[in-house]
């Protein structure tokens, strides 16, 4: 009984992870294009107004969704760190 | 022209982030239940066989989706760290 309940929860987690991976792949496709775009038009790699907007928005959405807003902000920073790594690689390759 | 293209990409990123936040909220609801379940049946908080399965699966799915498998593994570790923090809080509260 204990294990059956656990298996069911884990199957849901696995489904959600599959969806998360697909969305992240799509998100990095978009940020990769942003990187190319910024390199092409010589725009600065970071944009603090945009980041402030994203943090505020994700925190608000998280509260509504029942997710810890501090975690959402950590998650965004985790993604941005990876995006900057990609943008630096684009800049180096050009 | 440069800015219009950027705005369109950012609108897509914002849509994807909204979906990611909703899925993460759902994922933590499931892992919260796993934590309660493990506490109730005195199961160990970590399960290395389960984690190894998740890493292998997410890496495979990432390759297929065009996402860096190393990033996918970092992402899973980022989530697991947060889940363990939640489980410890559940264990303390019981």
N, CA and C atoms of all chains as a GROMACS GRO file, in nm:
protein
  564
    1UNK      N    1   0.084  -0.122   0.000
    1UNK     CA    2   0.000   0.000   0.000
    1UNK      C    3   0.087   0.126   0.000
    2UNK      N    4   0.189   0.126   0.087
    2UNK     CA    5   0.281   0.240   0.095
    2UNK      C    6   0.351   0.261  -0.038
    3UNK      N    7   0.396   0.151  -0.100
    3UNK     CA    8   0.472   0.161  -0.224
    3UNK      C    9   0.383   0.195  -0.343
    4UNK      N   10   0.261   0.143  -0.345
    4UNK     CA   11   0.169   0.172  -0.455
    4UNK      C   12   0.142   0.322  -0.463
    5UNK      N   13   0.117   0.386  -0.348
    5UNK     CA   14   0.091   0.530  -0.344
    5UNK      C   15   0.211   0.608  -0.393
    6UNK      N   16   0.329   0.561  -0.354
    6UNK     CA   17   0.453   0.628  -0.395
    6UNK      C   18   0.472   0.617  -0.547
    7UNK      N   19   0.447   0.499  -0.601
    7UNK     CA   20   0.462   0.477  -0.746
    7UNK      C   21   0.370   0.570  -0.825
    8UNK      N   22   0.249   0.588  -0.776
    8UNK     CA   23   0.154   0.673  -0.847
    8UNK      C   24   0.202   0.819  -0.847
    9UNK      N   25   0.250   0.864  -0.732
    9UNK     CA   26   0.302   1.002  -0.724
    9UNK      C   27   0.423   1.019  -0.814
   10UNK      N   28   0.509   0.918  -0.814
   10UNK     CA   29   0.629   0.928  -0.897
   10UNK      C   30   0.595   0.928  -1.046
   11UNK      N   31   0.492   0.858  -1.085
   11UNK     CA   32   0.450   0.859  -1.226
   11UNK      C   33   0.405   1.000  -1.265
   12UNK      N   34   0.336   1.069  -1.173
   12UNK     CA   35   0.294   1.207  -1.200
   12UNK      C   36   0.417   1.298  -1.211
   13UNK      N   37   0.512   1.280  -1.120
   13UNK     CA   38   0.635   1.362  -1.123
   13UNK      C   39   0.708   1.339  -1.255
   14UNK      N   40   0.714   1.214  -1.299
   14UNK     CA   41   0.783   1.184  -1.426
   14UNK      C   42   0.712   1.251  -1.545
   15UNK      N   43   0.579   1.251  -1.542
   15UNK     CA   44   0.505   1.320  -1.649
   15UNK      C   45   0.533   1.470  -1.649
   16UNK      N   46   0.532   1.528  -1.530
   16UNK     CA   47   0.557   1.672  -1.519
   16UNK      C   48   0.699   1.704  -1.564
   17UNK      N   49   0.795   1.618  -1.528
   17UNK     CA   50   0.934   1.641  -1.569
   17UNK      C   51   0.949   1.637  -1.721
   18UNK      N   52   0.877   1.545  -1.786
   18UNK     CA   53   0.884   1.537  -1.932
   18UNK      C   54   0.836   1.669  -1.993
   19UNK      N   55   0.727   1.723  -1.937
   19UNK     CA   56   0.674   1.851  -1.987
   19UNK      C   57   0.772   1.965  -1.958
   20UNK      N   58   0.831   1.964  -1.838
   20UNK     CA   59   0.927   2.070  -1.801
   20UNK      C   60   1.046   2.070  -1.897
   21UNK      N   61   1.098   1.951  -1.928
   21UNK     CA   62   1.214   1.942  -2.018
   21UNK      C   63   1.180   1.997  -2.156
   22UNK      N   64   1.062   1.962  -2.207
   22UNK     CA   65   1.021   2.014  -2.338
   22UNK      C   66   1.010   2.166  -2.337
   23UNK      N   67   0.952   2.220  -2.231
   23UNK     CA   68   0.936   2.366  -2.222
   23UNK      C   69   1.071   2.435  -2.207
   24UNK      N   70   1.161   2.374  -2.131
   24UNK     CA   71   1.294   2.433  -2.114
   24UNK      C   72   1.370   2.432  -2.247
   25UNK      N   73   1.355   2.323  -2.324
   25UNK     CA   74   1.420   2.316  -2.455
   25UNK      C   75   1.370   2.431  -2.543
   26UNK      N   76   1.240   2.455  -2.538
   26UNK     CA   77   1.179   2.562  -2.617
   26UNK      C   78   1.226   2.699  -2.567
   27UNK      N   79   1.236   2.713  -2.434
   27UNK     CA   80   1.280   2.840  -2.376
   27UNK      C   81   1.424   2.871  -2.418
   28UNK      N   82   1.511   2.771  -2.418
   28UNK     CA   83   1.650   2.796  -2.459
   28UNK      C   84   1.661   2.823  -2.608
   29UNK      N   85   1.568   2.766  -2.688
   29UNK     CA   86   1.566   2.802  -2.830
   29UNK      C   87   1.538   2.952  -2.844
   30UNK      N   88   1.444   3.002  -2.764
   30UNK     CA   89   1.408   3.145  -2.770
   30UNK      C   90   1.522   3.233  -2.719
   31UNK      N   91   1.583   3.192  -2.607
   31UNK     CA   92   1.690   3.277  -2.552
   31UNK      C   93   1.815   3.272  -2.642
   32UNK      N   94   1.833   3.160  -2.711
   32UNK     CA   95   1.943   3.149  -2.808
   32UNK      C   96   1.922   3.253  -2.918
   33UNK      N   97   1.798   3.265  -2.964
   33UNK     CA   98   1.765   3.365  -3.067
   33UNK      C   99   1.786   3.506  -3.012
   34UNK      N  100   1.750   3.526  -2.885
   34UNK     CA  101   1.773   3.657  -2.823
   34UNK      C  102   1.923   3.689  -2.825
   35UNK      N  103   2.004   3.588  -2.794
   35UNK     CA  104   2.150   3.607  -2.793
   35UNK      C  105   2.203   3.646  -2.930
   36UNK      N  106   2.157   3.576  -3.033
   36UNK     CA  107   2.199   3.607  -3.170
   36UNK      C  108   2.157   3.748  -3.209
   37UNK      N  109   2.033   3.780  -3.172
   37UNK     CA  110   1.975   3.911  -3.199
   37UNK      C  111   2.057   4.022  -3.133
   38UNK      N  112   2.090   4.001  -3.004
   38UNK     CA  113   2.167   4.103  -2.930
   38UNK      C  114   2.306   4.119  -2.991
   39UNK      N  115   2.365   4.005  -3.030
   39UNK     CA  116   2.499   4.011  -3.090
   39UNK      C  117   2.492   4.088  -3.223
   40UNK      N  118   2.388   4.059  -3.302
   40UNK     CA  119   2.373   4.121  -3.434
   40UNK      C  120   2.355   4.273  -3.423
   41UNK      N  121   2.271   4.317  -3.329
   41UNK     CA  122   2.242   4.460  -3.317
   41UNK      C  123   2.326   4.528  -3.208
   42UNK      N  124   2.431   4.456  -3.164
   42UNK     CA  125   2.523   4.511  -3.062
   42UNK      C  126   2.449   4.562  -2.938
   43UNK      N  127   2.347   4.486  -2.896
   43UNK     CA  128   2.274   4.524  -2.774
   43UNK      C  129   2.348   4.466  -2.653
   44UNK      N  130   2.338   4.529  -2.536
   44UNK     CA  131   2.410   4.477  -2.418
   44UNK      C  132   2.356   4.339  -2.378
   45UNK      N  133   2.441   4.249  -2.329
   45UNK     CA  134   2.398   4.112  -2.297
   45UNK      C  135   2.296   4.106  -2.184
   46UNK      N  136   2.308   4.196  -2.085
   46UNK     CA  137   2.209   4.193  -1.977
   46UNK      C  138   2.121   4.318  -1.982
   47UNK      N  139   2.002   4.307  -1.923
   47UNK     CA  140   1.904   4.415  -1.926
   47UNK      C  141   1.834   4.412  -1.790
   48UNK      N  142   1.878   4.502  -1.701
   48UNK     CA  143   1.832   4.493  -1.562
   48UNK      C  144   1.682   4.526  -1.549
   49UNK      N  145   1.629   4.612  -1.638
   49UNK     CA  146   1.486   4.643  -1.632
   49UNK      C  147   1.405   4.518  -1.669
   50UNK      N  148   1.449   4.448  -1.772
   50UNK     CA  149   1.382   4.324  -1.814
   50UNK      C  150   1.388   4.220  -1.701
   51UNK      N  151   1.503   4.206  -1.638
   51UNK     CA  152   1.516   4.107  -1.531
   51UNK      C  153   1.426   4.142  -1.412
   52UNK      N  154   1.420   4.271  -1.380
   52UNK     CA  155   1.335   4.314  -1.267
   52UNK      C  156   1.189   4.282  -1.299
   53UNK      N  157   1.149   4.306  -1.425
   53UNK     CA  158   1.012   4.275  -1.469
   53UNK      C  159   0.985   4.126  -1.454
   54UNK      N  160   1.081   4.042  -1.500
   54UNK     CA  161   1.063   3.897  -1.494
   54UNK      C  162   1.052   3.846  -1.350
   55UNK      N  163   1.136   3.900  -1.263
   55UNK     CA  164   1.133   3.857  -1.123
   55UNK      C  165   0.997   3.891  -1.060
   56UNK      N  166   0.952   4.015  -1.082
   56UNK     CA  167   0.825   4.058  -1.023
   56UNK      C  168   0.711   3.971  -1.075
   57UNK      N  169   0.712   3.948  -1.206
   57UNK     CA  170   0.605   3.871  -1.270
   57UNK      C  171   0.604   3.726  -1.220
   58UNK      N  172   0.722   3.662  -1.217
   58UNK     CA  173   0.727   3.522  -1.174
   58UNK      C  174   0.688   3.507  -1.027
   59UNK      N  175   0.728   3.604  -0.945
   59UNK     CA  176   0.691   3.598  -0.803
   59UNK      C  177   0.540   3.608  -0.788
   60UNK      N  178   0.477   3.699  -0.862
   60UNK     CA  179   0.331   3.715  -0.855
   60UNK      C  180   0.260   3.588  -0.902
   61UNK      N  181   0.306   3.534  -1.015
   61UNK     CA  182   0.244   3.412  -1.069
   61UNK      C  183   0.260   3.295  -0.973
   62UNK      N  184   0.375   3.290  -0.906
   62UNK     CA  185   0.401   3.180  -0.814
   62UNK      C  186   0.307   3.184  -0.695
   63UNK      N  187   0.288   3.304  -0.641
   63UNK     CA  188   0.197   3.317  -0.526
   63UNK      C  189   0.059   3.265  -0.565
   64UNK      N  190   0.017   3.301  -0.685
   64UNK     CA  191  -0.116   3.259  -0.732
   64UNK      C  192  -0.122   3.108  -0.752
   65UNK      N  193  -0.008   3.047  -0.795
   65UNK     CA  194  -0.005   2.904  -0.826
   65UNK      C  195   0.026   2.818  -0.702
   66UNK      N  196   0.052   2.884  -0.588
   66UNK     CA  197   0.085   2.808  -0.467
   66UNK      C  198   0.230   2.762  -0.463
   67UNK      N  199   0.316   2.832  -0.536
   67UNK     CA  200   0.459   2.801  -0.537
   67UNK      C  201   0.531   2.908  -0.456
   68UNK      N  202   0.634   2.871  -0.382
   68UNK     CA  203   0.712   2.965  -0.303
   68UNK      C  204   0.776   3.070  -0.395
   69UNK      N  205   0.740   3.199  -0.380
   69UNK     CA  206   0.797   3.303  -0.469
   69UNK      C  207   0.949   3.310  -0.461
   70UNK      N  208   1.006   3.280  -0.344
   70UNK     CA  209   1.153   3.280  -0.333
   70UNK      C  210   1.213   3.169  -0.421
   71UNK      N  211   1.144   3.055  -0.425
   71UNK     CA  212   1.193   2.947  -0.511
   71UNK      C  213   1.184   2.990  -0.658
   72UNK      N  214   1.073   3.054  -0.695
   72UNK     CA  215   1.056   3.099  -0.834
   72UNK      C  216   1.168   3.194  -0.874
   73UNK      N  217   1.205   3.283  -0.782
   73UNK     CA  218   1.314   3.376  -0.811
   73UNK      C  219   1.448   3.303  -0.825
   74UNK      N  220   1.471   3.203  -0.739
   74UNK     CA  221   1.592   3.121  -0.749
   74UNK      C  222   1.595   3.048  -0.884
   75UNK      N  223   1.478   2.999  -0.925
   75UNK     CA  224   1.467   2.926  -1.052
   75UNK      C  225   1.500   3.019  -1.169
   76UNK      N  226   1.445   3.139  -1.166
   76UNK     CA  227   1.474   3.235  -1.273
   76UNK      C  228   1.624   3.267  -1.278
   77UNK      N  229   1.683   3.288  -1.162
   77UNK     CA  230   1.828   3.316  -1.158
   77UNK      C  231   1.909   3.198  -1.212
   78UNK      N  232   1.863   3.078  -1.180
   78UNK     CA  233   1.927   2.956  -1.230
   78UNK      C  234   1.922   2.953  -1.384
   79UNK      N  235   1.806   2.988  -1.440
   79UNK     CA  236   1.792   2.990  -1.587
   79UNK      C  237   1.877   3.101  -1.649
   80UNK      N  238   1.873   3.220  -1.586
   80UNK     CA  239   1.946   3.335  -1.641
   80UNK      C  240   2.096   3.306  -1.643
   81UNK      N  241   2.146   3.239  -1.539
   81UNK     CA  242   2.288   3.203  -1.534
   81UNK      C  243   2.326   3.118  -1.655
   82UNK      N  244   2.238   3.023  -1.687
   82UNK     CA  245   2.264   2.934  -1.800
   82UNK      C  246   2.253   3.012  -1.932
   83UNK      N  247   2.155   3.101  -1.941
   83UNK     CA  248   2.136   3.183  -2.062
   83UNK      C  249   2.260   3.270  -2.086
   84UNK      N  250   2.313   3.331  -1.980
   84UNK     CA  251   2.431   3.416  -1.995
   84UNK      C  252   2.550   3.333  -2.044
   85UNK      N  253   2.562   3.209  -1.992
   85UNK     CA  254   2.667   3.117  -2.037
   85UNK      C  255   2.654   3.095  -2.189
   86UNK      N  256   2.529   3.074  -2.236
   86UNK     CA  257   2.504   3.055  -2.380
   86UNK      C  258   2.540   3.180  -2.459
   87UNK      N  259   2.497   3.298  -2.407
   87UNK     CA  260   2.521   3.424  -2.480
   87UNK      C  261   2.670   3.452  -2.491
   88UNK      N  262   2.743   3.421  -2.385
   88UNK     CA  263   2.888   3.442  -2.389
   88UNK      C  264   2.951   3.352  -2.496
   89UNK      N  265   2.899   3.229  -2.506
   89UNK     CA  266   2.951   3.137  -2.608
   89UNK      C  267   2.921   3.188  -2.748
   90UNK      N  268   2.800   3.245  -2.766
   90UNK     CA  269   2.763   3.304  -2.897
   90UNK      C  270   2.858   3.419  -2.930
   91UNK      N  271   2.878   3.508  -2.830
   91UNK     CA  272   2.963   3.626  -2.850
   91UNK      C  273   3.105   3.584  -2.887
   92UNK      N  274   3.156   3.479  -2.818
   92UNK     CA  275   3.291   3.429  -2.846
   92UNK      C  276   3.302   3.374  -2.988
   93UNK      N  277   3.193   3.309  -3.035
   93UNK     CA  278   3.199   3.240  -3.165
   93UNK      C  279   3.183   3.338  -3.282
   94UNK      N  280   3.155   3.466  -3.251
   94UNK     CA  281   3.130   3.561  -3.361
   94UNK      C  282   3.246   3.658  -3.385
   95UNK      N  283   1.326   4.783  -3.556
   95UNK     CA  284   1.329   4.645  -3.609
   95UNK      C  285   1.399   4.552  -3.509
   96UNK      N  286   1.515   4.597  -3.461
   96UNK     CA  287   1.590   4.516  -3.363
   96UNK      C  288   1.506   4.491  -3.240
   97UNK      N  289   1.438   4.598  -3.194
   97UNK     CA  290   1.362   4.587  -3.069
   97UNK      C  291   1.232   4.508  -3.088
   98UNK      N  292   1.169   4.521  -3.206
   98UNK     CA  293   1.045   4.447  -3.233
   98UNK      C  294   1.072   4.296  -3.227
   99UNK      N  295   1.181   4.251  -3.287
   99UNK     CA  296   1.216   4.109  -3.284
   99UNK      C  297   1.241   4.061  -3.142
  100UNK      N  298   1.306   4.146  -3.065
  100UNK     CA  299   1.336   4.113  -2.925
  100UNK      C  300   1.206   4.102  -2.844
  101UNK      N  301   1.115   4.196  -2.866
  101UNK     CA  302   0.988   4.194  -2.792
  101UNK      C  303   0.910   4.066  -2.820
  102UNK      N  304   0.913   4.022  -2.946
  102UNK     CA  305   0.839   3.901  -2.983
  102UNK      C  306   0.900   3.779  -2.913
  103UNK      N  307   1.033   3.770  -2.914
  103UNK     CA  308   1.099   3.658  -2.847
  103UNK      C  309   1.071   3.661  -2.697
  104UNK      N  310   1.074   3.780  -2.639
  104UNK     CA  311   1.049   3.790  -2.495
  104UNK      C  312   0.906   3.754  -2.459
  105UNK      N  313   0.811   3.783  -2.547
  105UNK     CA  314   0.672   3.744  -2.523
  105UNK      C  315   0.661   3.592  -2.519
  106UNK      N  316   0.736   3.523  -2.607
  106UNK     CA  317   0.736   3.376  -2.605
  106UNK      C  318   0.800   3.325  -2.476
  107UNK      N  319   0.910   3.386  -2.437
  107UNK     CA  320   0.978   3.344  -2.312
  107UNK      C  321   0.883   3.362  -2.193
  108UNK      N  322   0.810   3.474  -2.191
  108UNK     CA  323   0.716   3.498  -2.081
  108UNK      C  324   0.604   3.393  -2.079
  109UNK      N  325   0.555   3.353  -2.198
  109UNK     CA  326   0.453   3.248  -2.203
  109UNK      C  327   0.508   3.116  -2.151
  110UNK      N  328   0.629   3.082  -2.194
  110UNK     CA  329   0.690   2.956  -2.149
  110UNK      C  330   0.713   2.959  -1.998
  111UNK      N  331   0.756   3.075  -1.946
  111UNK     CA  332   0.779   3.085  -1.801
  111UNK      C  333   0.650   3.067  -1.722
  112UNK      N  334   0.540   3.119  -1.775
  112UNK     CA  335   0.411   3.102  -1.707
  112UNK      C  336   0.378   2.953  -1.698
  113UNK      N  337   0.401   2.881  -1.808
  113UNK     CA  338   0.374   2.736  -1.809
  113UNK      C  339   0.470   2.663  -1.714
  114UNK      N  340   0.597   2.703  -1.715
  114UNK     CA  341   0.696   2.639  -1.627
  114UNK      C  342   0.657   2.655  -1.479
  115UNK      N  343   0.615   2.777  -1.444
  115UNK     CA  344   0.577   2.803  -1.303
  115UNK      C  345   0.458   2.715  -1.262
  116UNK      N  346   0.360   2.703  -1.351
  116UNK     CA  347   0.242   2.619  -1.319
  116UNK      C  348   0.283   2.473  -1.301
  117UNK      N  349   0.371   2.424  -1.389
  117UNK     CA  350   0.415   2.285  -1.379
  117UNK      C  351   0.500   2.262  -1.254
  118UNK      N  352   0.583   2.360  -1.221
  118UNK     CA  353   0.665   2.345  -1.100
  118UNK      C  354   0.576   2.344  -0.975
  119UNK      N  355   0.472   2.428  -0.975
  119UNK     CA  356   0.379   2.429  -0.861
  119UNK      C  357   0.316   2.290  -0.846
  120UNK      N  358   0.278   2.230  -0.957
  120UNK     CA  359   0.216   2.098  -0.956
  120UNK      C  360   0.318   1.992  -0.912
  121UNK      N  361   0.441   2.005  -0.959
  121UNK     CA  362   0.547   1.909  -0.922
  121UNK      C  363   0.574   1.913  -0.771
  122UNK      N  364   0.577   2.034  -0.712
  122UNK     CA  365   0.602   2.042  -0.568
  122UNK      C  366   0.482   1.993  -0.487
  123UNK      N  367   0.361   2.004  -0.544
  123UNK     CA  368   0.245   1.944  -0.477
  123UNK      C  369   0.265   1.793  -0.468
  124UNK      N  370   0.315   1.734  -0.578
  124UNK     CA  371   0.337   1.588  -0.580
  124UNK      C  372   0.451   1.547  -0.487
  125UNK      N  373   0.562   1.624  -0.488
  125UNK     CA  374   0.676   1.585  -0.403
  125UNK      C  375   0.642   1.610  -0.255
  126UNK      N  376   0.556   1.708  -0.229
  126UNK     CA  377   0.509   1.732  -0.091
  126UNK      C  378   0.434   1.607  -0.042
  127UNK      N  379   0.349   1.551  -0.130
  127UNK     CA  380   0.276   1.428  -0.094
  127UNK      C  381   0.372   1.312  -0.074
  128UNK      N  382   0.476   1.306  -0.158
  128UNK     CA  383   0.577   1.202  -0.141
  128UNK      C  384   0.642   1.216  -0.003
  129UNK      N  385   0.670   1.338   0.037
  129UNK     CA  386   0.733   1.364   0.168
  129UNK      C  387   0.644   1.318   0.283
  130UNK      N  388   0.514   1.349   0.273
  130UNK     CA  389   0.419   1.308   0.378
  130UNK      C  390   0.409   1.156   0.383
  131UNK      N  391   0.406   1.097   0.264
  131UNK     CA  392   0.396   0.953   0.248
  131UNK      C  393   0.518   0.883   0.310
  132UNK      N  394   0.637   0.936   0.280
  132UNK     CA  395   0.760   0.877   0.334
  132UNK      C  396   0.765   0.891   0.487
  133UNK      N  397   0.719   1.007   0.536
  133UNK     CA  398   0.719   1.029   0.681
  133UNK      C  399   0.622   0.931   0.747
  134UNK      N  400   0.505   0.913   0.685
  134UNK     CA  401   0.401   0.825   0.742
  134UNK      C  402   0.448   0.680   0.748
  135UNK      N  403   0.512   0.633   0.642
  135UNK     CA  404   0.554   0.492   0.636
  135UNK      C  405   0.701   0.473   0.673
  136UNK      N  406   0.758   0.576   0.735
  136UNK     CA  407   0.898   0.570   0.781
  136UNK      C  408   0.994   0.524   0.670
  137UNK      N  409   0.972   0.573   0.549
  137UNK     CA  410   1.061   0.540   0.437
  137UNK      C  411   1.178   0.638   0.439
  138UNK      N  412   1.297   0.599   0.392
  138UNK     CA  413   1.411   0.690   0.392
  138UNK      C  414   1.386   0.812   0.302
  139UNK      N  415   1.436   0.931   0.339
  139UNK     CA  416   1.408   1.053   0.262
  139UNK      C  417   1.467   1.050   0.121
  140UNK      N  418   1.583   0.986   0.104
  140UNK     CA  419   1.640   0.980  -0.031
  140UNK      C  420   1.638   0.837  -0.083
  141UNK      N  421   1.642   0.824  -0.216
  141UNK     CA  422   1.634   0.693  -0.280
  141UNK      C  423   1.727   0.700  -0.402
  142UNK      N  424   1.848   0.647  -0.386
  142UNK     CA  425   1.950   0.666  -0.491
  142UNK      C  426   1.913   0.595  -0.621
  143UNK      N  427   1.841   0.483  -0.613
  143UNK     CA  428   1.801   0.412  -0.735
  143UNK      C  429   1.701   0.499  -0.813
  144UNK      N  430   1.607   0.559  -0.742
  144UNK     CA  431   1.509   0.649  -0.804
  144UNK      C  432   1.581   0.768  -0.868
  145UNK      N  433   1.675   0.827  -0.796
  145UNK     CA  434   1.747   0.944  -0.850
  145UNK      C  435   1.827   0.908  -0.975
  146UNK      N  436   1.891   0.791  -0.973
  146UNK     CA  437   1.969   0.747  -1.089
  146UNK      C  438   1.877   0.728  -1.210
  147UNK      N  439   1.759   0.671  -1.185
  147UNK     CA  440   1.660   0.653  -1.292
  147UNK      C  441   1.617   0.789  -1.348
  148UNK      N  442   1.590   0.884  -1.259
  148UNK     CA  443   1.546   1.017  -1.304
  148UNK      C  444   1.654   1.087  -1.387
  149UNK      N  445   1.778   1.078  -1.342
  149UNK     CA  446   1.888   1.144  -1.414
  149UNK      C  447   1.901   1.086  -1.554
  150UNK      N  448   1.902   0.952  -1.561
  150UNK     CA  449   1.918   0.883  -1.691
  150UNK      C  450   1.803   0.924  -1.785
  151UNK      N  451   1.682   0.922  -1.730
  151UNK     CA  452   1.563   0.952  -1.811
  151UNK      C  453   1.564   1.097  -1.860
  152UNK      N  454   1.593   1.190  -1.770
  152UNK     CA  455   1.592   1.332  -1.810
  152UNK      C  456   1.702   1.362  -1.910
  153UNK      N  457   1.817   1.298  -1.893
  153UNK     CA  458   1.926   1.318  -1.990
  153UNK      C  459   1.884   1.268  -2.128
  154UNK      N  460   1.823   1.149  -2.133
  154UNK     CA  461   1.778   1.093  -2.262
  154UNK      C  462   1.673   1.184  -2.327
  155UNK      N  463   1.576   1.227  -2.247
  155UNK     CA  464   1.470   1.312  -2.301
  155UNK      C  465   1.526   1.445  -2.351
  156UNK      N  466   1.627   1.497  -2.278
  156UNK     CA  467   1.687   1.625  -2.317
  156UNK      C  468   1.755   1.615  -2.452
  157UNK      N  469   1.831   1.508  -2.471
  157UNK     CA  470   1.900   1.490  -2.598
  157UNK      C  471   1.798   1.492  -2.711
  158UNK      N  472   1.688   1.422  -2.689
  158UNK     CA  473   1.584   1.415  -2.792
  158UNK      C  474   1.521   1.552  -2.817
  159UNK      N  475   1.509   1.633  -2.710
  159UNK     CA  476   1.442   1.764  -2.722
  159UNK      C  477   1.538   1.875  -2.765
  160UNK      N  478   1.667   1.841  -2.779
  160UNK     CA  479   1.763   1.945  -2.818
  160UNK      C  480   1.809   2.032  -2.702
  161UNK      N  481   1.797   1.977  -2.580
  161UNK     CA  482   1.842   2.049  -2.461
  161UNK      C  483   1.972   1.984  -2.413
  162UNK      N  484   2.065   2.062  -2.362
  162UNK     CA  485   2.192   2.011  -2.311
  162UNK      C  486   2.165   1.913  -2.194
  163UNK      N  487   2.202   1.786  -2.208
  163UNK     CA  488   2.175   1.688  -2.100
  163UNK      C  489   2.242   1.726  -1.968
  164UNK      N  490   2.358   1.793  -1.974
  164UNK     CA  491   2.423   1.837  -1.850
  164UNK      C  492   2.337   1.942  -1.780
  165UNK      N  493   2.275   2.029  -1.860
  165UNK     CA  494   2.186   2.128  -1.799
  165UNK      C  495   2.066   2.057  -1.734
  166UNK      N  496   2.010   1.958  -1.804
  166UNK     CA  497   1.894   1.885  -1.750
  166UNK      C  498   1.930   1.821  -1.616
  167UNK      N  499   2.050   1.767  -1.607
  167UNK     CA  500   2.092   1.705  -1.481
  167UNK      C  501   2.108   1.810  -1.370
  168UNK      N  502   2.166   1.926  -1.408
  168UNK     CA  503   2.179   2.036  -1.311
  168UNK      C  504   2.041   2.080  -1.263
  169UNK      N  505   1.945   2.086  -1.357
  169UNK     CA  506   1.808   2.128  -1.325
  169UNK      C  507   1.745   2.030  -1.227
  170UNK      N  508   1.760   1.900  -1.254
  170UNK     CA  509   1.705   1.799  -1.164
  170UNK      C  510   1.767   1.812  -1.024
  171UNK      N  511   1.898   1.831  -1.018
  171UNK     CA  512   1.964   1.846  -0.888
  171UNK      C  513   1.914   1.970  -0.814
  172UNK      N  514   1.888   2.076  -0.892
  172UNK     CA  515   1.834   2.200  -0.835
  172UNK      C  516   1.696   2.173  -0.773
  173UNK      N  517   1.613   2.096  -0.844
  173UNK     CA  518   1.480   2.063  -0.791
  173UNK      C  519   1.490   1.971  -0.670
  174UNK      N  520   1.577   1.870  -0.678
  174UNK     CA  521   1.589   1.773  -0.569
  174UNK      C  522   1.635   1.843  -0.440
  175UNK      N  523   1.727   1.939  -0.454
  175UNK     CA  524   1.775   2.014  -0.337
  175UNK      C  525   1.658   2.084  -0.268
  176UNK      N  526   1.570   2.143  -0.348
  176UNK     CA  527   1.453   2.212  -0.292
  176UNK      C  528   1.356   2.111  -0.229
  177UNK      N  529   1.338   1.997  -0.296
  177UNK     CA  530   1.248   1.894  -0.244
  177UNK      C  531   1.298   1.843  -0.109
  178UNK      N  532   1.430   1.821  -0.098
  178UNK     CA  533   1.486   1.772   0.029
  178UNK      C  534   1.463   1.874   0.140
  179UNK      N  535   1.478   2.003   0.104
  179UNK     CA  536   1.451   2.111   0.201
  179UNK      C  537   1.305   2.101   0.252
  180UNK      N  538   1.212   2.076   0.158
  180UNK     CA  539   1.071   2.061   0.197
  180UNK      C  540   1.050   1.938   0.285
  181UNK      N  541   1.115   1.827   0.246
  181UNK     CA  542   1.096   1.703   0.321
  181UNK      C  543   1.151   1.714   0.463
  182UNK      N  544   1.262   1.785   0.475
  182UNK     CA  545   1.319   1.805   0.609
  182UNK      C  546   1.223   1.888   0.695
  183UNK      N  547   1.159   1.986   0.631
  183UNK     CA  548   1.063   2.070   0.704
  183UNK      C  549   0.943   1.986   0.748
  184UNK      N  550   0.898   1.895   0.660
  184UNK     CA  551   0.786   1.805   0.696
  184UNK      C  552   0.828   1.717   0.815
  185UNK      N  553   0.948   1.658   0.805
  185UNK     CA  554   0.996   1.568   0.912
  185UNK      C  555   1.005   1.642   1.044
  186UNK      N  556   1.053   1.769   1.040
  186UNK     CA  557   1.066   1.848   1.163
  186UNK      C  558   0.930   1.879   1.225
  187UNK      N  559   0.828   1.897   1.138
  187UNK     CA  560   0.697   1.940   1.187
  187UNK      C  561   0.616   1.823   1.243
  188UNK      N  562   0.668   1.700   1.229
  188UNK     CA  563   0.589   1.585   1.274
  188UNK      C  564   0.640   1.523   1.404
   0.00000   0.00000   0.00000
